[in-house]
Structures are given as C-alpha cells and as structure tokens.
Amino acid sequence: MARTAKQFAVSLYEQLHLVSHPSHWSTLVQQSKPFSSHSDRDHIQAALAWLCRAHDACGGQGVSAGYFLRRGWMPAYPETTGYIIPTFLACRSLEPSLEDRACRMGNWEIDVQLPSGAVRGGIGLNTYPIVFNTGQVILGWTSLFRHTKDERYLSAAMRAADWLVDAQDPDGKWVRSTYLEAPRAYHSRVAWPLLEVFDLSGDERYRKSALAFIEWLLPQQLENGFFPHMALVPDEVPITHTISYTLRGLLECARLLGPSGTHAKQAVQQSVNEIMERHPTIGQTGYLAGALDSEWQARASHMCLTGNAQLALVLLALSADSGDTMADAARTLIDRLKTHHPLDRRHPGIRGGLPSSHPIRGAYVPHAILNWGTKFLVDALWQASTLETRQAPSQRAC
C-alpha cells in the first residue's frame, strides 16, 4: 500500500510539473511544426550553452542527465559526463571556459570512481558498476590526458581499463556488470576506449581485450548487415541510438587498429549500405524511424533524434571513402535535426537542448531533453563544419 501511494504521489508530481510551465506547453504544441533553423554555428553555440547549464545544474561537477519536463533538471550522469568531455575540448575555440569545465568534469569522475576502478551505473551516484558506462568515461579521461598531459587522467583510465579486462568473458563478450546481465553489440564502444588506453600506455592487454570483443561480434553479423544484441533490452527491437552506438564503436576501433581493423570497417559499411537502401528518406528528408528490426524495417512511429545525430556522425566518418553520397545524407539528417532544436525558448532547460524523440512524447525517453542527444548534435554539426579540414586526434569528439 505504501509503495502504491508513493507511486501515485510521484506520478501526480510529474504530471503537475509537466503542465505547470508555459514553456512546457509551447514545447508540446510546437511538435506540430518545425522550429526555425539557423546557421550551424548558432546551433552549436546554443547546444553548448545548454550543456553548460546542465553542468551548472549539478554544481559544475558532473553534467545533469537532462531536463525532463516531468521532473526538471536530473542528477548528474557519470557515463555521459565522461563523453561530453571530448566535445567540450573539441569546441573550446568557441568558448574558452569549456576547457576548464572539461577538467572539472574529469576531476569529478576521478572523485566518484569506484574503488575497483569501474564507473558507477545509472543516473546519480549509485554503488554498482556498469561495463558500458566505464568505457564512456575512459573516453573523457584519455582525451583530457592527451590535452593536458596530467598523469591523473591516464591513471584513472588505466584503472578503469584493468577492471574491464577482468570483467570480460573468455570468449570476448561482456555480461557481468552489464544492464540486465546480457551481452551487447554496442560494447564496441567499450572496445574503442580500451584501444585508446592501449594507444597511450602501450599495455598489450587492452588491445587484446578489444580484439577479443571484435572477434566475438563480427562473425554474428547477418548477411544483411544487421548485428544481434544491439537492443537495450534483450530480444526487443533495437533503437537507432544503440544501433549507431554499435556502428560508431566499430568504426573507431577500425581507425585505431589500422590495417588490422579493415574487417570492422567493412562490416559497418555493409550495415550502413543496407540502412540507406531500405530508408531512402534519410538522404531525401532526414527522416528515420526510431527503431529498426533485424530486416532493417521501421518499427516505430517516432524519430529518435539522438540516434539520428549519431548516425550522421557515422555517415560523415564513412564519407572519406564513400564520397558525397554519405556526406550529403549526413547533411540532410543534420538539417532535419536543426528544425527540432529550439533556439528561441525562454526556459533554460529547453532552449538549446535537443529533445529525445520527435514527437517529444515518443517512446524513447518521452518528454525529455537529454545531455547525450545534445552532445551528439554538437558533434555532428562540428564534424560536418570541419569535414574538409580534418581535426587532429586530440580534438576528436566522442
């Protein structure tokens, strides 16, 4: 009875919070028509300003998971704070304070790192470790070490990498300390940071661990390019967010492995070719359904805007070898995302943040503006704007 009463109270609070602010109403109504689109630079600066407000909402340490229309600013999210760090470092020329913020975020991550070396799972400061989250924070620490040469960041990254190696199954996958204790294809984004640590430390264990995962994953790819285990929840249809996680992770592994990563890159190319062929609207209007089944068929009526931003990054990375088709499709996705990115709202939790879904009530984190979606929008805009003058490795966003 007490639990039911608490659930009712929480639900009532969320409903009241959803409808209590005029900006919430205008955001919900605005879904019927696009926001005005401005220049790439305007959108980058607005999104960075939103991320800074999300940082400030948590005392300038970790970054709030996002602004939820039902709850307000959420607690800090260690996982995504970690991979926002490279974005801030990449864009520091636009706002000098981003460098200091990135360092504060990295220092906070060290302060809250678990004694085992792992990173805490979930939003807030929980006591359980999660494999994926650990990998994402490593990306922040390695980017900070490259930028500052401060050994604290490399030491934290190596402690986390040691934990990942120890947590890995003998066949290369990760199951222990994962969400719902199941293997994931998108742990390619765990193999990637292990290779980053290998690149900095020379410790062969990290490279072997990353290769073991890739060798576990690649043989499972279907003839049509689809990977099993891409869904957040086992046996469900994967969303474009986790599909793009998988593809981006493999691409970055291929980059760091050099010639020995050719098969990983070819696998990504196969997946993307199939997606593009089955969904020509990507290059025509920037539309892609938020979930795709094992035949790459649409299984959602909403768009996962986070996944679309991530897919644009994958297309931009492939465009160096695949020509204008990939770059043009990425640009179309980005231009569509800009029309869903509000720059003229007064509410600080809404202005400059990217809604999780379109419409915002869509199944992927409904009624929310997420720090990771906003981060990936910045990355996509930044990479598109600098496509002809490739960034140095230390300036890559993650």
C-alpha positions in Angstrom: 0.0 0.0 0.0 2.8 2.4 0.9 4.5 1.7 -2.4 1.3 2.3 -4.3 0.8 5.6 -2.5 4.4 6.7 -3.3 4.0 5.8 -6.9 0.8 7.8 -7.1 2.4 10.8 -5.5 5.4 10.6 -7.9 3.0 10.3 -10.9 0.9 13.2 -9.7 4.1 15.4 -9.2 5.3 14.5 -12.7 2.0 15.4 -14.3 1.8 18.7 -12.4 5.4 19.5 -13.4 4.7 18.7 -17.0 1.9 21.2 -17.3 2.9 23.8 -14.8 5.3 25.8 -17.0 4.1 27.8 -20.1 7.4 26.7 -21.8 6.4 23.1 -21.4 3.1 23.8 -23.1 4.7 25.6 -26.0 7.2 22.8 -26.4 4.5 20.2 -26.6 2.4 22.2 -29.0 5.5 23.1 -31.1 5.8 19.5 -32.1 3.2 20.0 -34.9 5.6 22.3 -36.8 9.4 22.7 -37.0 11.4 25.2 -35.2 13.2 27.9 -37.2 16.6 26.7 -38.4 19.7 28.9 -38.0 23.3 28.5 -39.0 25.3 25.6 -37.9 27.4 27.9 -35.6 24.2 29.2 -34.0 23.0 25.7 -33.2 26.4 24.6 -31.9 26.7 27.6 -29.6 23.1 27.2 -28.3 23.6 23.5 -27.7 26.9 24.1 -25.9 25.3 26.8 -23.8 22.6 24.2 -22.8 25.2 21.7 -21.9 26.9 24.3 -19.7 23.6 25.0 -17.9 23.2 21.2 -17.4 26.7 21.3 -15.9 25.9 24.2 -13.6 22.6 22.5 -12.6 24.8 19.9 -10.8 27.2 22.4 -9.2 29.7 22.5 -12.0 30.9 18.9 -11.4 29.0 16.2 -13.3 26.6 17.1 -16.0 22.8 16.7 -15.4 21.4 13.8 -17.4 18.9 16.3 -18.9 15.9 18.4 -18.4 12.8 16.3 -18.0 9.5 18.1 -18.5 8.0 15.9 -15.8 10.8 16.4 -13.2 13.1 19.3 -14.1 16.9 19.0 -14.1 18.0 15.5 -13.3 21.0 14.5 -11.2 24.5 14.1 -12.8 25.1 11.2 -15.1 28.7 9.8 -14.8 28.5 7.9 -18.1 27.5 10.8 -20.3 29.5 13.4 -18.4 32.5 11.3 -19.5 31.9 11.5 -23.2 30.9 15.2 -23.1 34.4 16.0 -22.1 35.9 15.4 -25.6 33.1 17.5 -27.1 34.0 20.4 -24.8 37.7 20.1 -25.6 37.0 19.9 -29.4 34.8 23.1 -29.2 36.9 25.1 -26.8 37.8 27.6 -29.5 34.2 28.8 -29.5 34.1 29.3 -25.7 37.3 29.3 -23.6 35.5 28.2 -20.4 34.8 24.8 -22.0 38.4 23.7 -21.3 38.1 24.4 -17.5 34.7 22.7 -17.5 36.1 19.6 -19.1 38.8 19.4 -16.5 36.3 19.8 -13.7 34.2 17.1 -15.2 37.2 14.8 -15.4 38.3 15.5 -11.9 34.7 14.8 -10.6 34.8 11.5 -12.5 38.0 10.6 -10.6 36.4 11.6 -7.3 33.4 9.3 -7.8 35.3 6.4 -9.5 34.6 3.2 -7.6 37.5 1.6 -5.6 37.5 -1.2 -8.2 38.3 1.3 -11.0 34.9 0.9 -12.5 32.4 3.7 -13.2 29.1 3.9 -11.4 26.0 2.8 -13.3 22.8 4.8 -13.9 21.9 8.5 -13.2 23.2 9.8 -10.0 25.8 8.3 -7.7 24.9 4.6 -7.4 27.2 1.9 -5.9 27.0 -0.7 -8.7 29.5 -0.7 -11.6 28.5 -0.9 -15.3 30.8 -2.0 -18.2 29.4 0.4 -20.8 29.5 3.4 -18.6 33.1 2.7 -17.6 34.1 2.7 -21.3 32.5 6.1 -21.9 34.2 7.8 -19.0 37.6 6.4 -20.2 37.0 8.4 -23.4 36.8 11.5 -21.3 39.9 10.7 -19.3 42.0 9.8 -22.3 41.0 13.0 -24.2 42.0 15.0 -21.1 45.3 13.3 -20.8 46.1 14.0 -24.5 45.2 17.6 -23.9 46.8 18.3 -20.5 49.4 15.5 -20.1 48.2 15.2 -16.5 49.0 11.7 -15.4 46.0 11.5 -13.1 43.7 11.1 -16.1 45.7 8.3 -17.6 46.0 6.6 -14.2 42.2 6.7 -13.8 41.7 5.4 -17.3 44.1 2.5 -16.8 42.4 1.5 -13.5 39.1 1.5 -15.3 40.6 -0.4 -18.3 42.0 -3.0 -15.9 38.6 -3.6 -14.4 37.1 -4.0 -17.9 39.7 -6.6 -18.8 39.0 -8.5 -15.6 35.2 -8.3 -16.2 35.4 -9.7 -19.7 34.2 -13.3 -20.5 36.7 -15.7 -22.0 35.0 -15.5 -25.4 35.4 -11.7 -25.6 31.9 -10.5 -24.7 30.9 -8.7 -21.5 27.9 -10.0 -19.5 28.8 -9.4 -15.8 28.1 -5.9 -14.6 26.0 -5.0 -17.7 22.5 -3.7 -17.8 20.2 -6.8 -17.3 23.3 -9.0 -17.4 23.3 -9.6 -21.2 25.9 -9.2 -24.0 25.6 -6.1 -26.2 26.9 -5.4 -29.7 27.3 -1.8 -28.7 30.0 -2.8 -26.3 32.1 -1.9 -29.4 32.1 1.4 -27.6 33.9 -0.3 -24.8 36.5 -1.9 -27.1 37.1 1.5 -28.5 38.2 3.2 -25.2 40.4 0.1 -24.4 42.2 0.8 -27.7 42.6 4.4 -26.7 44.2 3.4 -23.4 46.5 0.9 -25.3 47.5 3.8 -27.7 48.6 5.9 -24.7 50.0 3.2 -22.4 51.3 0.5 -24.8 49.9 -2.2 -22.5 49.1 -5.0 -24.8 46.3 -6.4 -22.5 44.0 -3.6 -23.6 44.5 -4.3 -27.3 44.0 -8.0 -26.8 40.8 -7.3 -24.9 39.4 -5.1 -27.6 40.3 -7.5 -30.3 38.6 -10.4 -28.4 35.4 -8.5 -28.3 35.6 -7.6 -32.0 36.3 -11.2 -32.9 33.2 -12.2 -30.8 31.0 -9.7 -32.5 31.9 -9.7 -36.2 31.0 -13.3 -37.0 27.5 -12.7 -35.7 26.7 -10.1 -38.3 23.8 -11.3 -40.6 24.1 -11.3 -44.4 22.0 -8.1 -44.5 24.5 -6.3 -42.2 22.4 -6.5 -39.0 24.0 -7.3 -35.7 22.3 -9.3 -33.0 22.4 -7.9 -29.4 22.0 -4.2 -30.4 18.9 -3.7 -28.3 19.0 -2.0 -24.9 16.6 -4.8 -23.6 17.4 -8.3 -24.9 15.1 -9.6 -27.6 13.5 -6.3 -28.2 13.8 -4.3 -31.4 16.9 -2.0 -31.2 16.6 1.7 -31.4 18.7 3.8 -33.7 20.6 5.1 -30.6 22.1 1.7 -29.8 22.4 0.8 -33.5 24.5 3.8 -34.0 26.5 3.2 -30.8 27.4 -0.2 -32.3 28.5 1.2 -35.7 30.4 4.1 -34.3 32.3 1.9 -31.9 33.4 -0.4 -34.6 34.5 2.5 -36.8 36.6 3.9 -34.1 38.1 0.5 -33.4 39.0 0.2 -37.1 40.6 3.6 -37.0 42.8 2.8 -34.0 43.7 -0.7 -35.3 44.8 0.5 -38.7 45.1 -2.2 -41.4 44.0 -5.0 -39.0 40.7 -3.1 -38.4 39.6 -3.4 -42.1 37.0 -6.1 -41.4 35.4 -4.0 -38.7 35.1 -1.0 -41.1 33.7 -3.2 -43.9 31.1 -4.5 -41.5 29.9 -1.0 -40.7 29.9 -0.1 -44.4 27.7 -3.1 -45.1 25.2 -2.2 -42.3 25.0 1.4 -43.5 24.5 0.5 -47.1 21.6 -1.7 -46.1 20.0 1.0 -43.9 20.4 3.6 -46.7 18.9 1.3 -49.3 15.9 0.5 -47.2 15.4 4.0 -45.9 16.0 6.5 -48.8 14.2 9.1 -46.7 17.4 9.5 -44.8 19.0 11.3 -47.8 15.8 12.9 -49.0 14.2 14.4 -45.9 16.4 13.4 -42.9 13.7 11.0 -41.6 14.4 7.7 -40.0 12.1 5.7 -37.7 13.4 5.4 -34.1 13.6 1.6 -34.1 14.7 -0.9 -36.8 14.2 -4.7 -36.7 16.6 -7.4 -38.0 15.4 -6.8 -41.6 16.1 -3.1 -41.1 12.4 -2.4 -41.3 10.9 0.5 -39.3 9.3 -0.5 -36.1 8.5 2.9 -34.5 6.3 5.9 -35.3 8.6 8.4 -33.7 12.2 9.5 -34.5 15.0 9.0 -32.0 16.7 12.3 -32.5 19.7 11.2 -30.5 20.2 8.2 -32.9 19.8 10.4 -35.9 22.6 12.6 -34.7 24.8 9.6 -34.0 24.1 8.1 -37.5 25.1 11.4 -39.1 28.5 11.0 -37.4 28.8 7.5 -38.8 28.0 8.7 -42.3 30.5 11.6 -42.0 33.2 9.2 -40.9 32.4 6.9 -43.9 32.2 9.8 -46.4 36.0 10.0 -46.6 36.0 6.7 -48.5 32.4 6.6 -49.9 32.2 10.0 -51.5 29.4 12.6 -51.5 26.5 10.3 -51.0 27.3 9.6 -47.4 28.2 13.3 -46.7 25.0 14.5 -48.3 22.9 12.1 -46.3 24.6 13.2 -43.1 23.9 16.8 -44.0 20.2 16.1 -44.6 20.0 14.3 -41.3 21.6 17.3 -39.6 19.4 19.9 -41.3 16.3 17.9 -40.2 17.7 17.8 -36.6 18.2 21.6 -36.6 14.4 22.0 -37.2 13.8 20.1 -34.0 16.4 22.1 -32.0 14.8 25.1 -30.2 16.9 28.2 -30.1 14.2 30.7 -29.2 12.7 29.3 -26.0 13.0 31.3 -22.8 13.1 28.3 -20.5 16.8 27.5 -19.8 16.1 23.8 -19.6 14.6 23.8 -23.1 16.5 26.4 -25.1 19.4 24.9 -27.0 18.7 21.3 -25.9 17.8 18.5 -28.3 14.5 16.6 -27.4 15.0 12.9 -27.1 12.3 12.0 -29.6 10.1 13.6 -32.2 7.4 14.0 -31.3 8.7 14.7 -27.8 6.2 12.2 -26.3 7.8 9.4 -28.5 8.8 6.1 -26.9 12.5 7.0 -26.5 12.7 8.8 -23.1 9.4 10.8 -23.6 9.2 14.5 -22.6 12.9 14.8 -22.1 15.8 16.8 -23.3 19.0 14.7 -22.8 22.6 15.7 -22.4 23.8 12.9 -24.7 21.5 13.7 -27.6 22.5 17.4 -27.3 26.2 16.3 -27.2 25.8 14.2 -30.3 24.1 17.1 -32.1 27.1 19.3 -31.3 29.5 16.6 -32.5 27.6 16.1 -35.8 27.4 19.9 -36.5 31.1 20.3 -35.6 32.3 17.4 -37.8 30.1 18.5 -40.7 31.5 22.0 -40.4 35.1 20.8 -40.4 34.8 17.9 -42.9 37.4 19.4 -45.3 39.9 20.2 -42.6 40.0 17.0 -40.6 40.6 17.5 -36.9 43.7 16.2 -35.1 43.1 13.1 -32.9 43.3 15.2 -29.7 40.3 17.3 -31.0 38.0 14.4 -31.9 34.7 14.3 -30.2 33.4 11.0 -28.9 
